[in-house]
């Protein structure tokens, strides 16, 4: 993991194969350490390459999915692969309410990392997250899940901090007097 980029690329390819294929499920927890290290690597190409595996259907069915996803939302890859993440989450076939606390962590991670001017200009896609938040909020209303509704509002607060004009987009997007 501390080797040169050739070695890290090889390890990244191996981890991607494990995550996108429906094999090796009995040993999947053994890659967690390497997955976390490579998602936060200094080489942005490695980070992006590994981060994009979240678009795979098999990624979301792993036995340690919650742990893998938790690692992802706290990583550099979450920032560089936000479009892929948003596309995947918007096409996620199951209920998203279980993912809501992790989405809050994701937005906090993005907010924290985008405090640097280097990233600030590249963050254009918060509206993609709004769709997912709206879906989760709608599911929470259906289930009468007040905790999840509150987390959705916390996510909105974090997005407000991220970009001022996001407030306008969220206000237009969320129905049912969410922000009142």
SULNORLIN-V13952 format. One record per backbone hydrogen bond with DSSP energy under -1.0 kcal/mol. NH is the residue of the N-H (numbers start at 0). CO is the residue of the C=O. E is the energy in kcal/mol with one decimal. If there is no record, write none. Layout:
BEGIN
NH_CO_E ; NH_CO_E
END
This chain:
BEGIN
7_3_-2.1 ; 8_4_-2.6 ; 9_5_-1.9 ; 10_6_-2.3 ; 11_7_-2.6 ; 12_8_-2.6 ; 13_9_-2.0 ; 14_10_-2.4 ; 15_11_-2.6 ; 16_12_-2.1 ; 17_13_-1.9 ; 18_14_-2.4 ; 19_15_-2.7 ; 20_16_-1.4 ; 26_23_-1.4 ; 29_26_-1.7 ; 30_27_-1.6 ; 31_28_-1.0 ; 34_30_-3.1 ; 35_31_-2.4 ; 36_32_-2.3 ; 37_33_-2.6 ; 38_34_-2.0 ; 40_37_-1.1 ; 46_42_-2.0 ; 47_43_-2.8 ; 48_44_-2.5 ; 49_45_-2.4 ; 50_46_-2.4 ; 51_47_-1.9 ; 52_49_-1.3 ; 53_50_-1.4 ; 54_51_-1.8 ; 55_52_-1.7 ; 60_57_-1.2 ; 64_61_-1.7 ; 67_63_-2.5 ; 68_64_-3.3 ; 69_65_-2.1 ; 70_66_-2.3 ; 71_67_-2.3 ; 72_68_-2.7 ; 73_69_-1.1 ; 74_71_-2.0 ; 76_38_-1.2 ; 78_75_-1.2 ; 79_75_-1.8 ; 80_76_-2.4 ; 81_78_-1.0 ; 84_80_-2.6 ; 85_81_-2.9 ; 86_82_-2.5 ; 87_83_-2.4 ; 88_84_-3.1 ; 89_85_-2.3 ; 98_95_-1.6 ; 102_98_-2.1 ; 103_99_-2.0 ; 104_100_-1.7 ; 105_101_-2.3 ; 106_102_-2.5 ; 107_103_-2.4 ; 108_104_-2.6 ; 109_105_-2.7 ; 110_106_-2.8 ; 111_107_-2.7 ; 112_108_-2.7 ; 113_109_-2.5 ; 119_115_-1.6 ; 121_118_-1.2 ; 123_121_-1.1 ; 127_124_-1.2 ; 129_125_-1.4 ; 130_126_-1.1 ; 132_128_-2.5 ; 133_129_-2.8 ; 134_130_-2.2 ; 135_131_-2.6 ; 136_132_-2.8 ; 137_133_-2.6 ; 138_134_-2.3 ; 139_135_-2.6 ; 140_136_-2.4 ; 141_137_-2.2 ; 142_138_-2.2 ; 144_139_-2.8 ; 145_143_-1.0 ; 148_144_-1.9 ; 149_145_-2.4 ; 150_146_-2.0 ; 151_147_-2.4 ; 152_148_-1.9 ; 153_149_-2.2 ; 154_150_-2.5 ; 155_151_-2.2 ; 156_152_-2.3 ; 157_153_-2.3 ; 158_154_-2.5 ; 159_155_-2.3 ; 160_156_-1.9 ; 161_157_-1.6 ; 162_158_-2.1 ; 165_162_-1.3 ; 166_163_-1.4 ; 168_164_-1.3 ; 169_165_-2.9 ; 170_166_-2.6 ; 171_167_-2.0 ; 172_168_-1.9 ; 173_169_-3.0 ; 177_174_-1.1 ; 179_176_-1.1
END
